[in-house]
């Protein structure tokens, strides 16, 4: 696809899978770096940061991409079809989760990063699939999440069964 001879790609990589894994690692590192930069900004403005600001920081951390948002999410969705790529994303996810946790901590929001990321990702996919504005859609969903009453259930607790 890059219009290069196969030998030029295996000069630096043992095979196609290694090349794909490195590309995925590069992508998740770039995504985490953006989120970390925004978390730094949020922490530096802590004294004057309210919920509205934190929502904006979260959106920027998850939506700011050097590539088009649709392409990014198509890549993420298709990553699950390739174990090498999905393992690379999974391995790099900790930095992204940590950056989102730092942003949430600025406003003392008690939500786990993975929940907030799932809400944002779901909102983006919904908006893209329905031709809506991802930023506005995610903002509404985050406001709804934050307005819900919270309780301190242990994270390892299994959901109740309906037996």
N, C-alpha and C positions, 0 to 999 in steps of 0.2 A: 504494500500500500504506500510505502514511502518512496517507491521507485528506486530502491537500492538493491544491490545484489545481496542474496542471503549471506554470503560470506562476510560482508561488511557488518552485519548485525551480530554474527557469532564471534567476531573478533573481540568484542567486549563482553559478550554474554555467552554462556555455554549453550543456551537454546532459547527458543521462543518463550517458554514459560518463565525463565529467569528475566528476560526483557520485560514481560508483562508485570512480573512482581515488582521490579524496580520502578516501572512507570506508576504502579499503584502506590508504592511507598512514597514516591515523589509527590503525588497528588495529595495524599493524606497529610504529609508533612507541610505542604503549602497551605492546605486548609487549616491545619492546627496553628500554623504560624500566624495566619490572619486572625484567628480567634484569640490567640495569646496576645497579639498586639492590641486588640480591642479590649481584652481583659485588663491589660496594663493601663489603658486609657481610663477605663471605668474605675479602677482602683485609685488612680491619681486624682480623680474628681469625686472621690467617695463622699466628702462632706456636703456636696451639693447635688448628689445623685438620688433621684427618687425613682419610683416604680416606672414612670413614663420613660425616663432615661435608660433604665435597665432593660426595658422591652426593646428600645431602639438599639442598645448595645448587643442584645441577643440576636436580633434580626440581622444586624450588620455582620456579626460573627459567623452567622450561618449562611447568609445570602451573598456576601461579598465574594465574588469569584473573578479570576482573570478570564475565564472562559464563559460562554453563555450558560445560564442557569439550567436550561432544558438539557443541554449536552451533558452537564455535570450529573444531573439526576438520571439521565438515561444510562450513563456510565455506572453509576452506583447500583442501579437496579440490575443491570446485566452482570455486575461483578459476582453476584451469587452463582452464576453459571460456571464460574471458573474457580476451583479451589485455591489455586495459587494467588489469584487476585483477592479473593475474599479473605484469605489468611493475612495478606499484607494489610488490607484495610482494618481487619480486626486487631492486628498487632499495633497499629498506629493510632487506634481510637482513643487510647488513654489520654494523650495530650489534648485532644479536642474536648473530651469529657471534663478534664481538669480546667481548661480555659472557661468552659461554660459554667462550671461550679464556682469559679472565682467571680464571674459576672453576677451570678445569683447571690453570692455572699455579700456583695456590695449593698444590696437592699434587704439583706436578711431574709431572702425568700427560701423556704424550706424544701424546695423541690429537688429531686435527684436530677443530675445533668441528663441522664439517659431519657427520662420522661420528657424533659423540656425539648431535647433534640428530636424525640419522636413526634411531639406536637408540631414542632417547626417543620420537620421533614414531611409529615403528613399534610400540613397546610400548604407547603410548596407544591407537592405532587397534586393535591386537589386543585390548587389555583392553576397550575400549568395544564392540567387535563380539562379544565373548564374555561380556559381563556380568561381567567381573572388575574388581577395584580397579586403576585406572591407576597409582596411586602404588606399590603393591606390585609390580605387574608390571614397571614401569620400574626399580624398585630391583633386582630380580633380574637383569634384563638388563644393567644397568650393572655390577653385581658380576661377572657373567660376562665382560663386555668387559674390565674392569680385570684380571681374573685371567689373561687370555690373554697369552702371551709377546709382547713387542713387538719390532719390528725397525725400523730407520731407512731404509726405502725412500723414495726421492724421491717427493714428491706428484705430480709430473708424469709419472711412469713409467706407461706403459700396462700393463694386465694382460696376462699371458702368453697367447699364442694356443695353441690345441690342434691346429694343423695338422700 
